Amino acid sequence: MKKNEYNKEHLANFNIAGFTYYDGAEAFSELKMGTQLNISLDEENKYDARAVMLSYKNWKLGYVPREHNRIFYKLLKIGLGKNIKIRVQGLDESEHPEEQIRVVAHLVK
């Protein structure tokens, strides 16, 4: 057993919400299985007070879906953002844009 194998807890799996409306088309060719994404609060979001944005490099990809964002919002608010790892789990350009990128999120030590 590897040392770090169990130093993470699964948080969620989901498709990126709003992928159609942001920079997904520009970033798609650079995203691969396992690519780590950035996560941050979007406190200026007028549609969701707990909006949690996902990005890659300088591209805004979209958001953690509303039904999953509560835990991410809380972890980010208390300063545990560095402990959240979001990675691309699936890519399918033949799907509807809102379902092209599936991610997995873990809380790590």
Secondary structure, 3 states (H helix, E strand, C coil): CCCCCCCEEEEEEEECECHHHCCHHHHHHHCCCCCEEEEEECCCCCCCCCCEEEEECCEEEEECCCCCHHHHHHHHHCCCHHHEEEEEEEECCCCCHHHCEEEEEEEEC
